[in-house]
């Protein structure tokens, strides 16, 4: 059976929901067990989730230091969606 291609697109911005948090950032690396983000933020409160996905500003944002990479364990990922934008201001 041929190996399936990865659905992840390096260089795109993703909203990634994990079992405990929501991360957003630019995907820079995919390994067997991790996703690596840059210019990342924890979106602590999206408000109405569907509204946020359609472009409404989130209620609470906690950016990571913008010069650091954030490593997300793939085993904790619930779902993800490409979502353009940068959330680099604490709110």
Backbone as a ProteinNet text record, in pm:
[ID]
protein_1_A
[PRIMARY]
XXXXXXXXXXXXXXXXXXXXXXXXXXXXXXXXXXXXXXXXXXXXXXXXXXXXXXXXXXXXXXXXXXXXXXXXXXXXXXXXXXXXXXXXXXX
[TERTIARY]
85.6	0	90.1	64.5	147.1	128.4	236.2	232.6	153	61.8	-19.6	67.3	37.3	107.2	55	138.8	100.6	0.3	-100.8	-193.4	-136.3	-24	35.7	110.8	98	167.5	262.2	389.8	490.2	484.3	492	486.4	348	246.8	109.8	84.4	-11.6	-51.2	-166.5	-156.7	-255.6	-309.8	-436.5	-497.8	-496.8	-434.8	-422.5	-486.6	-592.2	-654.1	-591.3	-546.2	-492.7	-589.1	-554.7	-643.8	-662.7	-572.1	-586.3	-577.2	-528.8	-502.5	-532.4	-534.3	-541.2	-416.1	-339	-218.4	-243.2	-179.7	-182.4	-41.6	1.4	132.3	161.4	280.8	325.9	398.3	352.7	413	546	654.2	786.4	849.1	794.1	849.9	745.8	745.4	660.1	751.9	748	822.7	721.4	771.2	681.1	596.8	651	582.6	552.8	606.4	585.8	552.3	486.7	467.8	542.9	616.4	694.1	636.1	602	542.7	637.3	629.4	695.2	589.6	623.7	529.6	397.1	410.7	298.1	233.1	109.8	34.7	-59.3	-86.3	-192.1	-316.4	-418.7	-545.7	-629.1	-628.9	-692	-844.1	-898	-1044.4	-1076.1	-1134.5	-1168.6	-1299	-1378.4	-1516.2	-1591.4	-1697.1	-1769.1	-1673.5	-1649	-1545.6	-1570.7	-1691.5	-1722.1	-1700	-1734.9	-1712.8	-1563.2	-1484.4	-1339.8	-1283	-1327.7	-1279.1	-1315.3	-1419.4	-1462	-1397.5	-1306.8	-1231.3	-1253.2	-1345.2	-1365.5	-1244.1	-1207.5	-1093.7	-1121.6	-1020.5	-1038.5	-1048.4	-1104.1	-1116.7	-986.3	-905.4	-782.7	-671.5	-556.1	-439.3	-318.1	-240	-114.2	-3.2	67.1	171.9	294.4	353.7	485.3	587.1	708.5	812.5	828.2	820.7	812.7	941.5	1051.7	1177.9	1204.2	1103	1120.6	1026.5	1068.5	982.5	900.5	780.6	691.4	672.2	693.6	682.9	554.3	470.5	341.7	348	321.5	319.1	199.6	223.4	115.1	15.5	56.9	-34.9	-143.4	-123.1	-221.3	-315.4	-291.8	-371.5	-509.4	-611.7	-749.6	-787.2	-765.8	-791.1	-710.9	-705.7	-631	-692.2	-674.8	-724.5	-628.5	-602.9	-524.9	-604.9	-540.8	-608.7	-507.9	-515	-420.6	-428.7	-318.9	-315.2	-197.1	-168.4	-63.3	-122.3	-108.7	-160.8	-40	22	146.1	132.6	9.6	-15.1	-101.3	-56.1	-132.3	-266	-367.6	-502.9	-579.9
-117.5	0	123.7	221.3	342.8	424.1	490	574.4	701.5	737.9	859.4	982.6	1086.3	1212.2	1281.3	1363.9	1437.6	1547.6	1567.2	1678.6	1812.6	1810.8	1933.5	2007.2	2139.6	2224.7	2318.3	2286.8	2371	2510.1	2612.2	2750.9	2812.9	2730.9	2780.6	2803.9	2891.3	2915.9	2822.4	2764.6	2668.6	2706.1	2676.1	2669.8	2522.3	2488.1	2349.2	2334.5	2253.4	2223.8	2097.2	2107	1989.7	1954.7	1852.2	1808.4	1914.1	2010.8	2112.2	2256.5	2280	2417.3	2436.5	2561.8	2596.7	2677.2	2628.2	2696.7	2751	2861	2913.6	2956.5	2926.8	2969.4	2920.5	2955	2912.3	2779.5	2679.4	2546.7	2549.4	2513.9	2515.8	2377.4	2279.8	2145.2	2044.1	1929	1816.9	1696.9	1636.8	1513.2	1402.1	1283.5	1172.2	1198	1276.2	1293	1437.2	1534.5	1674.7	1760	1872.4	1982.4	2100.1	2174	2286.9	2414.2	2509.8	2636.9	2752.1	2855	2982.4	3091.1	3205	3317.2	3264.4	3188.7	3115.7	3188.3	3149.3	3202.6	3095.1	3104	3026.7	3114.2	3063.2	3134.9	3082.5	3158.2	3113	3117.9	3211.1	3224.8	3274.3	3186.7	3224.5	3300.9	3304.6	3349.9	3239.2	3273.8	3173.2	3116.5	2986.5	2923	2942.8	2920.3	2936	3080	3176.9	3317.4	3346.6	3291.9	3309.4	3252.5	3134.1	3072.9	3155.4	3234.8	3319.4	3458.4	3483.5	3608.5	3699.7	3666.6	3750.5	3739.2	3850.1	3852.3	3765	3693.8	3616.2	3707.5	3654.9	3732.1	3738.8	3632.5	3628.7	3560.2	3626.7	3575.8	3588.4	3483.2	3483.7	3441.2	3537.4	3500.6	3440.3	3344.6	3295.4	3399.6	3400	3489.3	3462.8	3567.3	3551.6	3503.1	3500.7	3450.9	3305.2	3237.7	3098.9	3006.3	2881	2779.6	2711.8	2671.6	2600.3	2460.5	2360.6	2221.1	2164.7	2110.7	2053.6	1903.7	1823.6	1679	1635.9	1562.3	1522.6	1430.4	1358.9	1271.2	1346.6	1475.9	1557.6	1632.1	1625.6	1701.5	1638.1	1722.5	1679.4	1710.2	1833.5	1872.8	1998.1	2031.2	2149	2199.6	2329.3	2390.6	2502.4	2515	2629.9	2754.5	2850.5	2974.3	3088.6	3168.1	3278	3376.4	3443.6	3546.7	3528.8	3634.7	3631.7	3693.6	3624.5	3672.8	3695.6	3812.7	3838.8	3948.2	3989.3	4091.4	4029.6	4043.4	3989.5	4060.8	3982.6	4039.1	3963.6
0	0	0	-89	-91.5	35.5	75.8	195.5	164.9	255.1	239.3	257.9	182	199.2	324.5	383.4	503.1	468.9	553.1	531.7	578	648.1	700.6	590.7	589.1	492.7	566.1	561.2	625.7	562.8	648.8	605.2	620	644	663.5	812.6	842.8	981.3	1016.4	1136.1	1181.9	1319.4	1338.5	1470.5	1506.5	1617.7	1659.6	1796.6	1803.2	1932.6	1987.4	2112.3	2180.9	2294.6	2369.2	2476.3	2583.5	2593.7	2698.2	2649.6	2527.8	2486.1	2338.1	2296.4	2154.6	2122.4	2025.8	1981.4	1841.3	1809.5	1672.8	1638.6	1517.3	1473.3	1333.2	1287.3	1155.4	1170.1	1096.3	1101.2	1027.3	1097.9	1035.9	1025	1099.5	1093.4	1140.2	1074.3	1113.4	1131.3	1251.2	1274.2	1302.7	1327	1356.6	1480.7	1575.8	1704.2	1743	1667.9	1704.1	1582.6	1615.1	1521.2	1580.6	1499.6	1549.3	1487.7	1575.9	1535.6	1565.4	1483.6	1512.1	1511.7	1573.3	1588.4	1644.1	1752.7	1809.1	1926.3	1952.2	2065.9	2118.4	2247.1	2309.1	2300	2235.6	2228.3	2344.7	2453.3	2576.9	2570.9	2492.2	2480.8	2341	2259.8	2122.2	2113.9	2223	2210.3	2137.8	2066.2	1988.1	1883.6	1891.1	1809.9	1659.6	1614.3	1470.9	1426.4	1511.2	1477.6	1465.5	1557.5	1553.7	1423.5	1385	1261.2	1137.7	1148.9	1037.1	1040.1	1137.5	1137.8	1256	1347.3	1465.5	1558.1	1619.6	1711.5	1833.9	1883.7	2006.3	2127.9	2235.2	2359.3	2437.3	2429.8	2510	2432.6	2425.6	2355.1	2446.2	2453.6	2528.1	2432.1	2372	2275.6	2344.4	2276.7	2317.4	2273.3	2331.1	2278.6	2128.4	2049.6	1904.8	1840.3	1914.9	1860.1	1898.8	1953.7	1997.4	1923.3	1912.3	1852.5	1962.4	1926.2	2017.1	1961.2	2045	2004.2	2061.2	1974.1	2013.4	1987.6	2090.2	2073.8	1989.6	1883.5	1793.2	1861.4	1965.1	2036.6	2111.6	2134.2	2206.2	2112.6	1980.9	1885	1868.8	1881.8	1857.8	1713.9	1672.5	1534.7	1504.6	1376.2	1333.2	1204.5	1181.6	1059.1	1020.7	890.4	845.8	878.5	944.8	983	974.2	867.1	851.9	967.1	991.1	1093.2	1185.9	1258.7	1360.2	1485.5	1595.2	1723.4	1814	1799.4	1872.8	1977	2006.8	2108.9	2217.5	2341.8	2454.1	2464.6	2485.8	2496.4	2600.5
[MASK]
+++++++++++++++++++++++++++++++++++++++++++++++++++++++++++++++++++++++++++++++++++++++++++

